[in-house]
């Protein structure tokens, strides 16, 4: 199929309390698509009075449906209406929710975390995700997965392998000056060297094991900086209490500050128990932070040989890897160099290119 495609892209996750990586991926992909002429993208969302926060504000026009989010999600999953109207060649469901198939559906599946760790989700949440999976088997023309790890999980869950496509995420680093690093560190009260970890505060990020590993580091003049919004099932204040003033929970920070924190970190630690991709790992490499992350997960796919890979369940292994990075300057420099090189192969332009190929295949 040639010519411009009209795509309706679900963007409701941009309004979620914790938008997360799914919203980030959708916004970045939509931004690249909006710059070209191959597709005409219209966002689809529930009814809202206000736009989402700036980092997640859609870069394309958004059509708001009449229903609020929860009602819309339930109606889509159980009544299979309201349909997405208008002249549409492809519907791209970028979050887990599955709209009715008024046009060929391309569905993005970042992970199946609820199947790996169901205790971390509510019963209603698990039922919602399982319904989405059931509808995807029935209605999705193609399914885009961020990693081979997610493809493997999708096949195990019964999704047809011939409908799965690998579409990795991207990164767009900017230049960060030494003066910027100094300014942000002063503003955030970070006079000492620090290990950085980034992500929503929730059980999958495995912060208790990281805190235990960090507590044993011999370097007392070192902080653990935690960036990310409060999520669920994790009491952060209680978690970091054993570290005292060495723990620096910053909560949500702007994109500009986050780039600077990556660039100024002595190491980046991300011992997540499971990820669909691991976007913070890619961002850390792009900004030259030496990375310690989880073996046997999608994070290892992202880093290749450009990071130290550890068993995320073993605090001694995390402790040992961080110690190596912090005490071996040559190793840290190699990881910085190799990480930047590795990250340069992951671009949002490539993500968009693969996404458009899927649109054309589905529409054909």
C-alpha positions as CSV (number, residue, x, y, z in Angstrom):
1,X,0.0,0.0,0.0
2,X,1.4,3.4,-1.0
3,X,0.4,7.0,-0.1
4,X,-0.5,8.7,3.2
5,X,-2.1,6.6,5.9
6,X,-4.7,7.9,8.3
7,X,-3.9,6.6,11.8
8,X,-5.9,6.9,15.0
9,X,-3.5,6.4,17.9
10,X,-4.7,5.8,21.4
11,X,-3.0,8.3,23.8
12,X,-5.1,8.0,26.9
13,X,-2.1,6.8,29.0
14,X,-0.7,10.4,28.7
15,X,-3.4,11.4,31.3
16,X,-2.7,8.5,33.7
17,X,-1.4,9.4,37.2
18,X,1.8,7.6,36.3
19,X,2.1,7.8,32.5
20,X,5.3,5.7,32.5
21,X,7.2,4.3,29.5
22,X,4.1,3.5,27.5
23,X,3.1,7.2,27.3
24,X,6.7,8.2,26.6
25,X,7.1,5.8,23.7
26,X,3.7,6.8,22.2
27,X,4.5,10.5,22.4
28,X,8.0,10.2,21.0
29,X,6.8,8.0,18.1
30,X,3.9,10.3,17.3
31,X,6.3,13.3,17.3
32,X,8.5,11.7,14.6
33,X,5.4,10.6,12.6
34,X,4.0,14.2,12.8
35,X,7.2,15.5,11.1
36,X,6.8,13.4,8.0
37,X,4.2,12.9,5.3
38,X,3.8,9.1,5.3
39,X,1.0,9.1,7.9
40,X,-1.6,11.5,9.3
41,X,-2.0,10.8,13.0
42,X,-4.9,11.7,15.2
43,X,-4.7,11.0,18.9
44,X,-7.6,9.3,20.7
45,X,-8.4,9.8,24.4
46,X,-11.2,9.8,26.9
47,X,-12.9,13.0,28.1
48,X,-10.7,15.4,29.9
49,X,-11.0,19.0,31.1
50,X,-7.2,19.7,31.1
51,X,-4.3,18.6,28.9
52,X,-1.7,16.2,30.4
53,X,1.6,17.3,32.0
54,X,4.0,18.8,29.5
55,X,6.4,15.9,29.1
56,X,3.4,13.7,28.0
57,X,1.5,16.3,26.0
58,X,0.6,14.7,22.6
59,X,2.3,16.3,19.6
60,X,-0.7,15.6,17.4
61,X,-4.3,16.7,17.4
62,X,-6.4,14.6,19.9
63,X,-10.0,13.6,19.5
64,X,-11.6,13.2,22.9
65,X,-14.5,10.7,23.2
66,X,-17.5,11.4,25.3
67,X,-16.8,8.9,28.1
68,X,-14.4,9.3,31.0
69,X,-11.4,6.9,31.2
70,X,-12.7,4.1,33.3
71,X,-16.1,4.0,31.6
72,X,-14.4,4.1,28.2
73,X,-12.0,1.3,29.0
74,X,-14.9,-0.9,30.3
75,X,-17.0,-0.1,27.3
76,X,-14.3,-0.9,24.9
77,X,-13.4,-4.2,26.6
78,X,-16.9,-5.5,27.3
79,X,-19.3,-3.7,25.0
80,X,-16.8,-3.2,22.1
81,X,-18.0,0.3,21.7
82,X,-17.9,3.3,21.1
83,X,-16.1,2.7,17.8
84,X,-13.4,5.1,16.6
85,X,-15.2,6.9,13.8
86,X,-14.0,9.0,10.9
87,X,-11.8,8.1,7.9
88,X,-9.2,5.8,9.5
89,X,-6.9,3.3,7.8
90,X,-5.3,1.9,10.9
91,X,-5.9,2.1,14.7
92,X,-2.8,2.0,16.7
93,X,-3.5,0.9,20.3
94,X,-0.4,2.1,22.0
95,X,-1.4,1.1,25.6
96,X,-2.8,-2.2,26.9
97,X,-6.4,-1.2,26.3
98,X,-8.0,-2.6,23.1
99,X,-10.5,-0.5,21.2
100,X,-13.0,-2.1,18.9
101,X,-11.8,-2.9,15.4
102,X,-13.5,-0.3,13.2
103,X,-10.2,-0.4,11.2
104,X,-7.2,-2.8,11.2
105,X,-5.6,-2.7,14.7
106,X,-1.9,-2.5,15.4
107,X,-1.4,-3.2,19.1
108,X,1.7,-2.3,21.1
109,X,2.6,-4.7,23.9
110,X,5.5,-3.6,26.0
111,X,5.4,-6.4,28.6
112,X,3.3,-9.0,30.3
113,X,4.4,-8.1,33.8
114,X,1.0,-9.0,35.3
115,X,1.6,-12.6,34.4
116,X,5.1,-12.7,35.8
117,X,4.3,-11.0,39.1
118,X,0.5,-11.0,39.6
119,X,0.8,-10.1,43.3
120,X,2.0,-6.7,42.3
121,X,-1.4,-5.9,40.6
122,X,-5.0,-5.7,41.8
123,X,-7.4,-8.4,40.8
124,X,-9.3,-5.9,38.7
125,X,-6.1,-5.0,37.0
126,X,-5.2,-8.6,36.2
127,X,-8.7,-9.2,34.8
128,X,-8.4,-6.0,32.7
129,X,-5.0,-7.1,31.2
130,X,-6.2,-10.6,30.5
131,X,-9.2,-9.3,28.7
132,X,-6.9,-7.1,26.6
133,X,-4.8,-10.1,25.8
134,X,-7.9,-12.1,24.8
135,X,-9.1,-9.3,22.5
136,X,-5.7,-8.9,21.0
137,X,-5.7,-12.5,19.9
138,X,-9.1,-11.9,18.3
139,X,-8.8,-8.4,16.8
140,X,-5.1,-7.2,16.5
141,X,-3.8,-7.5,13.0
142,X,-0.2,-7.0,14.2
143,X,1.4,-6.8,17.6
144,X,4.5,-4.6,18.2
145,X,6.8,-5.7,21.0
146,X,9.7,-3.6,22.4
147,X,12.0,-6.5,23.0
148,X,12.6,-10.2,22.1
149,X,11.9,-10.9,25.8
150,X,8.4,-9.6,25.4
151,X,8.0,-11.5,22.1
152,X,8.9,-14.7,23.9
153,X,6.4,-14.0,26.7
154,X,3.7,-13.2,24.1
155,X,4.2,-16.5,22.4
156,X,4.1,-18.3,25.7
157,X,0.8,-16.4,26.4
158,X,-0.7,-17.8,23.2
159,X,-0.4,-14.8,20.9
160,X,0.2,-15.9,17.2
161,X,4.0,-15.6,16.5
162,X,3.4,-14.6,12.9
163,X,1.6,-11.4,14.1
164,X,4.5,-10.3,16.4
165,X,6.9,-7.6,15.2
166,X,10.0,-6.4,17.1
167,X,10.0,-2.6,17.4
168,X,12.6,-1.4,19.9
169,X,12.3,2.0,21.6
170,X,14.7,5.0,21.1
171,X,16.5,7.8,22.7
172,X,17.3,11.4,21.8
173,X,20.1,12.7,24.0
174,X,21.1,16.3,24.1
175,X,24.4,17.9,25.0
176,X,24.9,18.5,28.7
177,X,27.6,20.9,29.9
178,X,29.7,20.7,33.1
179,X,28.1,23.9,34.2
180,X,24.6,22.4,33.9
181,X,25.7,19.4,36.0
182,X,27.1,21.7,38.7
183,X,24.0,23.8,38.7
184,X,21.6,20.9,39.0
185,X,23.7,19.2,41.7
186,X,23.6,22.4,43.8
187,X,19.9,22.9,43.3
188,X,19.2,19.3,44.3
189,X,21.6,19.1,47.2
190,X,24.0,16.6,45.7
191,X,27.5,17.7,46.7
192,X,28.9,14.1,46.8
193,X,29.3,11.6,44.0
194,X,26.2,9.5,43.5
195,X,24.8,6.3,42.1
196,X,21.6,7.0,40.1
197,X,18.5,4.9,39.7
198,X,15.4,6.0,37.7
199,X,11.9,4.6,37.5
200,X,8.4,4.5,39.0
201,X,8.6,3.5,42.6
202,X,7.0,0.0,42.4
203,X,8.0,-3.6,43.3
204,X,9.2,-4.6,39.9
205,X,12.1,-2.0,40.1
206,X,13.5,-4.1,43.0
207,X,14.6,-1.2,45.1
208,X,14.9,-3.1,48.4
209,X,17.6,-5.2,46.9
210,X,19.4,-2.1,45.5
211,X,19.2,-0.4,48.8
212,X,20.7,-3.4,50.6
213,X,23.5,-3.6,48.0
214,X,24.2,0.1,48.3
215,X,24.3,0.0,52.1
216,X,27.3,-2.2,52.0
217,X,29.5,0.1,49.8
218,X,32.6,1.1,51.6
219,X,32.6,4.6,50.2
220,X,30.7,6.6,52.8
221,X,30.9,9.8,50.7
222,X,28.6,8.5,48.1
223,X,24.8,9.0,47.7
224,X,22.0,6.9,46.2
225,X,19.8,9.2,44.1
226,X,16.3,7.8,43.2
227,X,14.4,9.6,40.5
228,X,10.8,8.7,39.6
229,X,7.2,9.2,40.7
230,X,5.6,7.3,43.5
231,X,3.8,4.2,42.1
232,X,2.3,1.4,44.2
233,X,3.0,-1.2,46.8
234,X,6.3,0.4,48.0
235,X,6.9,2.7,51.0
236,X,9.9,4.6,49.8
237,X,10.6,6.5,53.0
238,X,10.7,3.3,55.0
239,X,12.7,1.6,52.3
240,X,15.6,4.1,52.3
241,X,15.5,4.8,56.1
242,X,18.6,2.5,56.7
243,X,20.7,4.8,54.4
244,X,20.0,8.0,56.3
245,X,21.2,11.1,54.5
246,X,23.0,9.0,51.8
247,X,19.6,8.4,50.2
248,X,18.3,11.2,48.0
249,X,14.8,10.5,46.7
250,X,14.0,13.3,44.2
251,X,10.6,12.1,42.9
252,X,9.6,13.4,39.5
253,X,12.2,15.7,37.8
254,X,12.0,17.5,34.4
255,X,13.5,16.0,31.3
256,X,16.3,18.6,31.4
257,X,17.2,17.8,35.0
258,X,17.1,14.1,34.3
259,X,19.5,14.4,31.4
260,X,21.9,16.3,33.7
261,X,21.6,13.7,36.5
262,X,22.4,10.9,34.1
263,X,25.4,12.8,32.8
264,X,26.7,13.5,36.3
265,X,26.3,10.0,37.8
266,X,29.3,7.9,38.9
267,X,27.2,4.9,38.0
268,X,23.6,4.0,37.0
269,X,22.0,1.0,38.8
270,X,18.9,-0.6,37.5
271,X,18.4,-4.1,38.9
272,X,14.8,-4.4,37.8
273,X,13.3,-7.9,38.2
274,X,11.7,-7.6,34.7
275,X,11.2,-5.1,32.0
276,X,9.5,-4.9,28.6
277,X,12.5,-2.8,27.4
278,X,14.2,-0.8,30.0
279,X,14.2,2.8,28.7
280,X,16.1,4.3,31.6
281,X,19.0,2.0,30.9
282,X,19.1,3.2,27.3
283,X,19.0,6.8,28.4
284,X,21.7,6.3,31.0
285,X,24.0,4.8,28.3
286,X,23.3,7.7,25.9
287,X,24.4,10.2,28.6
288,X,27.6,8.3,29.4
289,X,26.7,6.8,32.8
290,X,28.3,3.4,33.5
291,X,25.4,0.9,33.8
292,X,24.8,-2.0,36.2
293,X,21.6,-3.8,35.3
294,X,19.8,-7.2,35.3
295,X,21.0,-10.2,33.4
296,X,18.5,-12.4,31.6
297,X,16.0,-9.5,31.0
298,X,15.2,-7.1,28.2
299,X,17.7,-4.7,29.9
300,X,20.5,-7.1,28.8
301,X,19.1,-6.9,25.3
302,X,19.4,-3.2,25.3
303,X,22.9,-3.0,26.8
304,X,24.6,-5.9,25.1
305,X,28.2,-5.9,26.3
306,X,28.1,-2.2,27.2
307,X,27.1,-2.8,30.9
308,X,27.8,-5.0,33.9
309,X,25.0,-7.6,34.1
310,X,24.1,-9.1,37.5
311,X,21.5,-11.3,39.1
312,X,18.9,-8.8,40.3
313,X,18.0,-11.0,43.2
314,X,21.5,-11.0,44.6
315,X,22.5,-7.9,46.6
316,X,26.1,-9.1,46.8
317,X,26.3,-9.3,43.0
318,X,24.9,-5.8,42.6
319,X,27.3,-4.5,45.4
320,X,30.3,-6.2,43.6
321,X,29.4,-4.7,40.2
322,X,29.0,-1.2,41.6
323,X,32.2,-1.5,43.5
324,X,34.1,-2.4,40.3
325,X,32.7,0.6,38.5
326,X,33.4,3.0,41.3
327,X,36.9,1.8,41.9
328,X,38.2,1.0,38.4
329,X,38.4,4.2,36.4
330,X,39.4,2.3,33.2
331,X,36.4,0.1,33.5
332,X,34.1,3.1,34.0
333,X,35.5,4.9,31.0
334,X,35.1,1.8,28.8
335,X,31.4,1.5,29.9
336,X,30.8,5.2,29.2
337,X,32.3,4.9,25.7
338,X,30.6,1.6,24.8
339,X,27.3,2.7,26.3
340,X,27.2,5.8,24.2
341,X,28.1,3.8,21.1
342,X,25.5,1.2,21.8
343,X,22.8,3.8,22.5
344,X,23.4,5.5,19.2
345,X,21.8,2.6,17.4
346,X,18.5,3.1,19.2
347,X,16.6,6.1,17.7
348,X,13.0,7.2,17.8
349,X,13.3,7.7,14.0
350,X,14.0,3.9,13.7
351,X,11.1,3.2,16.0
352,X,8.8,5.3,13.8
353,X,10.1,3.7,10.7
354,X,9.3,0.2,11.9
355,X,5.9,1.4,13.2
356,X,5.0,2.8,9.8
357,X,6.0,-0.5,8.1
358,X,3.6,-2.3,10.5
359,X,0.8,0.2,9.6
360,X,1.3,-0.5,5.9
361,X,1.4,-4.2,6.5
362,X,-1.8,-4.1,8.6
363,X,-3.6,-1.8,6.2
364,X,-2.8,-4.1,3.2
